[in-house]
Amino acid sequence: MYSTRDPFNLRTKASRASPTALSLLQSAAQKTVQTSSQALASTKQAVEATKQALQDSDMSFAVPRNVPNFENAQRRFEDNVWNKVTGNEKGLPMYKDKPSGKTHGYGVRSSRRGFLRSRRGVGIVALVVLGLIYWFGWSSAPTHLADQSGETTENSSSWGSFGGSGSGKKKSKIDWEKRKEDVKNAFLLSWHAYEKHGWGYDEYYPVSRNGRYMAQPNGMGWIIVDALDTLMLMNLTQELKHAREWVSTTLDYNKNQDVNTFETTIRMLGGLLSAHYLQETLPGMKPDTQKDEDLWLEKADDLADRLMGAYESPSGVPWASIILKDGKGQASHADDGASSTAEATTLQLEMKYLAYLTGEGHYWQKTEKVMEVVDNNGAKDGLLPIFIYADRGTFRGNEIRLGSRGDSYYEYLIKQHLQTGEPIYRDMWDESLAGVKKHLLAYTANSHLTVLAERPSGLDGSLHPKMDHLVCFYPGTIALAATGGLPLSQARKLPSWGKQQEEDIALARELTKTCMAMYHVTPTGLAPEIAHFILADPPLMYHDSIRHSTTDLDPAADDWKADFNIKPADAHNLQRPETVESLFYMWRITGDELYREWGWEMFEAFVKHTMVENGGGFTSVGNVMADPPPKRDNMESFWLAETLKYFYLLFGPNDVLPLDQIVLNTEAHPFPRFDPSKKRFHTGWKRIPRDKEGNLVREEKKEEEEEKGQPAHKAGAGGTGY
């Protein structure tokens, strides 16, 4: 999804140096665990005494309903934060008026020893103790202190590890609304830290509490615009008002700066368009005046006009960069000048929606032409090399992968079909998925986890068992394609449902498990940027035999962990969204609560290991194999735009952004589905036929067109119905 992390071509290093330190959060977590464990032990003794008293006496009363809730996520989040507050900080959000680190007593002593020795006395005292515990808020105890044997679990975080993920731990009814609010609070902590220490900056460094512009003057609003729709979905009206004021008074695209065409499109153009859509859809989001109502669309139209210069290449494939002030496209500064295939083909959702809103046909035509030029290269089995020359329209090299520089091409195939109903992109998606099954799917040696591998030397070359975290968008996208966004229970009733769709859902489940294993295999519970896998020799391939994994990802088991090889250079975590993105789709489509549970575990790990002390917000980390991991001092805009948004939607109600009515772009910005014929748009190109081996049949196409009295079809002849 993100094949470049330098959208303005200004960075010279992949990461910024940051000090390695034990975060205050972890210290607070340890203290909370110790104190809470003691409290829970006392409580358990009291409960057992009460049970015994009730069994052995004739007492007739009911146990109070409002007993302590040891599963309350909101209280655990607040206690985590407040237990580390010294009283002098100004950057932390004021979740509630609670003192820091206060310990409450549990014992009740009485001079009436005879009364306490009686069974009735024991029962009454126990109930009083439980009432005091509830009154003083000891619901922040870890949720997983007791395992199935009834013994206290060690090495537990104050956030707890949610049961039901194959770890054999007890679970009780979960308040998902509370957990959704936890995500909202994490967003607010991040946003308020950015407001205080980095407002307006395109990059924010939460550890050093600083930032910088990537374009002068006053930046691009990289973080602000990318987070607009998250603010709306979370109903953060005051924060949204502040963001709107900045966009209205400060944001100006007339900058003599080259920016990455792809990143600017998916983040900035996508963010503005989704804000325009949601203000019309969500209650209370529409501003009072017509001028303010048109703000997002006017800014989007201005930016898109400047981006059009990127498409003025000899082939129609966009240049990698564009100078905003004069609209001049530039070739990539690396990779022999070739553009990333994913970047060139992940612009269409945004431009087509803008064309529909404005009626301007060139937005549709320019981005549609890219798809035609790319497809006319005739890549075998729908799997494309990851580089393409903008000046020639041909591929560079033959490396195949669904990670960086390849990923979102495949994502936008099915999403273009869902957005506009165009069947040509459904055909291309189906072809590519069949190619993935044929060439790229293999199984690990021990636990048969499904691996979506790479072919660095082309389809005829060897298999490389490596998965970028970026690849983890794919299982959710497979499920989305299988049902069209409908819940599985509804999709199975359709006449089009069959064996193929069931196979795709099963594959989506297995790949999602592999992605979650990338989190569970590390001591921090955070996934590395890249994971390598141990395959059988020779590899067991999906196209030879469909297998199911033999592990439930039990952290105490070592067999499945032996299938992983996490290399030091790949062990960083950038707070990426792809796995929680797939969890969101899998939950919405299958209704299996396991995906929510996995999401909660992941969210807990982010809070524990990436939260910055003293109100800095959250940061990416340098090594997920170290506990605590060193901090990198950077918060990517997609932490707010995607990762926290997907958590929020995962834990929230399913009628918010229903998947059968919207599409989410590759930056998680929602757009509506629409009928392009209402604005006289239609698919302006046709695929060149393929033979049984997948080779292009150009002569047949040429002869057919000449028989109709038309010139041979040229690349880029697509357009609208005007």
C-alpha positions, 0 to 999 in steps of 0.5 A: 500500500505504501511503496514509498515513505518519502513523498516529498523526496527529502529524506536521506535516511529510512529512519530518524535516530531516537534514544532507547528508553523504558517508557513510563507506560511500561513502568506504570503497567508493572506497578498496576499489575503488582497492585492489582494482583494483590487486590485481586488475590484479596478479592478472590479470597473474599469471594470464596469465603462468601461462597462457602458461607452461602453454602453452609448457612441459611442466609437468604440474600442476593449478591449485588449486581454491580460487582467489580468488572475486571474486563472494563477496557475504559478503566484500564486505559484511564488507569494506565495513563493516570498511574503514570501522571506526576501531576505536572504534565500538561499534554495528557488528555483529561480523561477523568478527575482521578488521582494518580497512583492512589492505592485503596485499602481492602481490609476491614478490621473489627473488634467483634472477633466472634462475629467475624468467626461466624459464617454469617459474619464472613459472608457479610464482610465479604460483601462489604469488601466487594462493595468497597472494591467496586466503589473505589474503582478496582476494575482496572485489574488485568483480564487474564490474571486467572488461567484455566487452572485458576492460578494467577498468570504472571508477566501480565500487562495492565491492559491484559491479554484478551482471552479467546485467541487460542491461548486457552484463557477464560473470557467473559462478555466484552463491552465493545463500545468501551473498547471503541472509546479506548481507541477514540481516547488513543486518537485524542491523545495522538491528536492533542499531542500533535496540536500542541507540539507539531500543529501544521507540520507534515511530519511529527516527532512525538518523542522530541515533540517537534516536526517539520514541513515537507513543502514550504511555506506552511506545509501540505497539511499532510497529517491534518487532511489525512485525519479529517474523516477520522475526526468526523467518524469519531464525532470530534467536532471541536478538533474538526473545527480547528482542522477546518480553520487551518485548511481554510486559512493556511492550506495552499498548493501553489508550492514550488516543490515536487511531491509524490503523485501517488502519496499526494493522491491517496492521502491529500486528495482522498482525505479531502474527497472523503471529508466532502462525502462524510459531511453529507452523510454523517449527522452534524458534520455539514457546516452552516454556510455554503462557502464552508460546505464547498471547502473540501471539494474546492481544495480537492479540485485545485489539487487534482488539476495540479496533479494532472500534469503527472499524466502528461507522459508519452505513454500516459503512465503518470510520472512518479512526482509532480511539481505542484506550482507548475504541474510539471511531472518528473521521473522517479529519482531512483529505480532507473527512472521507473515508476512503481506499478502500484503507485501508477495504478492506485489513483483511479478511485480518487479521480473517478469519484472527483469526475463524478462529483464535478462532471469533469471527464479528464479526471476519469480519462487520464486515470483510466488510460493508465489501466489500459496501458498497463494491461496491454503489456500482457503480464502473465496470469495477471501478476505484474512486475513492480516497476513500469517506465512512464515514458515507454509504458513498459515494465522494468524487470520481472520481479513479482510481489504483492508487497511494496510497489506491487500491493495496491494495484491488486487492491484497486482492481476489485475496488474499482469494480465495486465503486463503479460496477465496471466488469472489466476490473472484476475480470482482471481481479479474478485473473490475478487471484488465480495467478496468486494461487498458482504461483505465490502461495505456499505453506510453512514447514511445521504448522502449514501457515499459508505464505504469500511469497515473492518471485524476485526473478519472475514467475519462472524463478525461485520462490522467496518466502518473505511477506511485507506487512503491506501484504496483509491487506490481501486477505481482507480484500479477498473476502471483500471480493468474494461477497461484494461487501455483504455479510457472509450469511447473506452472500451465501444465499446469492445464486452466484455463490459457489465452491469458488467463493467458499474457497476464497473465504477459507483462503482469506481466513488462513492468510489472516491467521498468518498475518496475526502470527507475525504479531504473536511471534514477537515478544512485544506483540507487534509485527515486524515490517518484514517476516521471512518464513521457513518452507518445506523443501521442496515447497508445499504449494497451494495449487498442488494441495489446499491445506489448513494450518495446524496451529491456534497460535498458542504463545506457549507453543514453539512449533509454529514459531519455528516457521519464522525468521525475523531479521534485525533489519526488518524488525521495526514497526511503523504502526502500519494498518494492513493487518487490522484492516483485514481484521475489520473486513473479516469481522464485518464479512464473517461475523467471527468475533475472533477477529475483534479479539485479535484486534484488541490484542493488537491495540493493547500492544500498540498502547503498551509499546508505542505510547510516548511518555509525558503526552507526546502521543504514539511513535513507531518503534525500532525493534519489535524483538526487544522488550521494551522496543527502542522508539523511532520518534516518528508518527506516520499520518496513517496512524490517525488516518488508517490504523486507529480508524480501522480499530474504531470501526472494528470495535464499533457497530456494523452499520457505520460505513456499510461495506456494500455501499462504500469503498475505502481507498488505500488510505482508508478514506471512504467513498460512495459507490455510484452509477457512472452512467448518470454522469455519462461515464463508462469504461472507454477501453477493452482488454486485448484477448489472451490465448489459453496460455495467457498470451496476448492475441494482438493480430486477432484484435486488429483483424476484428477491428479492421473488419468493422471499418475501424482503425486498430485500437490504440492504447489510451483511446478510452474516454467518456460518453461525451 
